Amino acid sequence: MLSSALGWILQQSDSYKSEYFKCETRFLSETKIDPWDNHVDYTDDEDDWSRLYIEEIERHDDDFSWLNGFVDGFTDRSIFGLSYGDWRKSVPWNNESIDTIYINPTDRLFNLFYESYEKRTITPDELIHSMNTHIHDHKQDDAEYRANMMKHMYPTALKYAERGELEFWQLQHCFHHGGNAIPSPEEITAIIAEIKDDNMNDRKFYLTRTSTLIIDDLFNLDLEVLCKDLDIVYNSKMTAEYKKFINYATNIVQV
């Protein structure tokens, strides 16, 4: 959610004409729904760009012809992406110095991500829906993968869900570790530590890249300076949307 929230804020600049990020204002008072989620549901438009984006990233074959062609087709200055994945573009971005914005993974940011996204209680119906979404978007409806998940993961996950003990972090861990097993609620401490270690390893990589703009603290952002660094126009709409993000984190999720 964090990069999508930043994308939405930056999208308010008059320099950008694209509309790939969104904010569902009706969710700004909800603690367990990401207002800036710009994925589409797997039951929605099959040709939506976000679905095609994920499918291209997930093939793991380093063939990003659709993605490259999609972004190279932009006719206006655009800001584009999901809170998911990245790729090495075959033709460099048309930017003299910056090709990546990296958000430093502070503890407060992790807590916001965990409380608003990972710590959602999942019902039995939501369990099936989440599995279908994952299998469709990330595995292109692979029948063997689905059968394996239904045999090895689903029965235990369903028991947790029926007892009100299944949270989304358990599904996420399963989805990104082969789909064979669902972690127990008691494993949360170890898995949080694992996620934070992964975040810090990513941080080491991005800190070595001179073409990366580092945002040290997303909760203490000077938008006018950021706009200058990105060579985009600052306006008051950006500050208004940033204040909504700060209010959501501080007063709704309370991190």
N, C-alpha and C positions, 0 to 999 in steps of 0.2 A: 504493500500500500504506500510505502514512503516515497518511492520514486514517482508513483502516479499522483500523489498529492503535490509534489514539487512540480511535476509536469503541468498539472492543472493551473497552479499559481503562475508559472512562467507563460503559459498559453494566453494569459490575459494581456500580455504585452502587445502593443499595436504592431510590433515587428513580425509577429507570427500570424499566419492566416489559416493554419490547420486547426482541426477540432478532434484530435485523437484522444484527448484526455477529457474526463468529465467529473462532475461532482453532483451526487444525488442529495440535494439539500434536505429531503425528508428523512435521511438517515443521519443527519448531523447531531441528532439527539439520542441515537441508538448506540449502545456500548458494544454490540457484537456484530455489527454490519459495517463493512468498509465503505464509507461514502464515496471514495475515489476509485473504486474498483472499475476498471475499463475493459474487463473481459466480458464476453457474451456467454450466456448459458448454452450448454451443448444442444439444447432443443431449439435454439434460435437459428438465425440465418447461417446456413452452411458456408457461405462465401464471405462472411464477415472477416475483415482484415485481421482481427485479433485471433480468430481460430486458425487462419492460414499461417500467421506468425508462429504460433505455438507448434503447429505441425511441422513447419520447416525446421525450427530449432531442435525439435525432439527426434528428428530422423538421424542425427549424429553422423551424417555422411559428408559434412563440410561442403555440401552443395546448397548454397543460399541464393540460387538464381532468382527465385520468386521475390525474396526479400530485397535483394539488390535492385531488381527491376522495379519493385514497388516504390522504394524511396528515391531512386533515380528519376522516377516519373513525376516527382513533386515539381510543380511549376511556380509555387510561391515558397517563401521561407517558412519552414515547418519545424515543429517539435513533435517527436514521435516515439512511441515505445509502450511497453507493458512493465508491470512489476515482476517481470519474469525473463530470464535468459538474456544473452547478448550474442553477437556474432561478429566475425571479422569481415568487414565490408571489402569487396574486391576492388572497388574504386574509392579512393579516400574521400572523406567528407570535405566539402568546400569550406574549409575554415583554416585560418592561418596558424592557429596555435592550439585550439581545444577541440578534442573529438569525444570526450567523455566527461560527465559530471559524476563524481563519486561522493556519496553521503557517508560520513564517518559513523560507524555503528556504535553509538554511545549506549550506555546502560538504559537511559531513559527512552531512547528510540526502541531498543529491544523490548522494553516493558510495554510500550504502546503497541507494537506489533503483536506481542504475545497476548495482551489483554483484549485487544479488539479483534484479532484475527484467529489466533491459534486456540484460545481458550473458550471456544464456542461449543456448547453442548450439542451433540448430534443425536437426533432421533433415529429410530429404525428406518423410516422413510427417507430421511436425509442421508443416511448411510448409503442406501442404494443409489440415490441421486448423485452423491459425491463420487461413488465408484464408477457410475456410468459416465460422468463428466471426465474423470481422470482417464478411463480406458478409451473414450472417444477422442479426446483432445490430445492426449499425450502418447497413446499407443495405437491410434488409428483403428480402434475397434478390433484389435488383435484377439482372435477367438481363443488361442492357446493361453495367452496371458489372462484373459477373463476367467477361463476355466480353472487355472491355477489359483487365482485370487479367491474365487468362490469356494474352492476346496480347502485352501490352507489358511486364509485370513478371515473370510466372512463369518464363519460360525462363531468365532471368539469375539469378533467385533460386534456382532448382533447381540450376544449376551451382555456385553458392556452397555450397548445402547438401550437395551430393554431395562437395565438397572439404572439408567441415567448416569452412567459412568464413562461414556465415550465422549471425548473432546476432539476438536479438529486437529490438534497437534499430533494425536496418535495416528490419524489417517495420513497426515502429511509425511510423517516419518515412514510409515508403511509404503506410501506411494513412491517415495524417493529412495527406498532401499529394497527394491525388487518385488514388492507386493506380496511377499510370502507370509508375513507375520505382523500382528498388531501389538504394539508395546502395551504393557499394563500401566494403569494409572500411577503405580509406584515408581515407574522409571522416569518420571518427569524431570527430576533433578539432574540425572545423568544426561538426558537428551538436551536440556537447556544448555548445559556445559558444552555439549558437542556442537550445538548450533553456534554458540558464541565463538568456539574455536574455529569453526569454518569461516565465520565472519571476519575474524582477525587474520586468517590466512589470506582471504581475499584482499583485505586492507593492505597487507604487505606488498601484494602485486601492484595495486593501483598507485601506491605511494612512490613506486619507482618510475612511473610513466610521466614524462614531462608534459605530455599533451592532456593530462587529466586535471580538471578543476576540482579541488577538494573543498567540500563543505564540512567544516569541522563540527558544527553544531546546528542542526536543522531548527532547533528551538531558539536560536539566537542569530537569526539571519538578517543581514543588512541587504535588503533587496536592491537598493540603488547601487551599491557596490557590485553586487552580483550581475546586475544588468550591464554595468560598465564592463565587467570582465567578459561578458558574453556578447558585447556590442549589440545590445537590444534596447528598445525604448522602455523606460520605466513609466508606470502610471499608477494612479491610486487604486484601481481595481485589483492590482496585484497585492497591495497591502491589505485590502478588505478581505480577499480570499485567504491570505496568510493568517490573518487574525482568526478566521473561522477554524483553520487547522489548529492553532494554538489553543483556542477555546475548547475544541473537541478533545484534545489531548489532556488539557489541564482540568476542565470542569466536568466533562462527560465521562471519559475513561478514567480520569483522575490518576494520571501518572506524573 
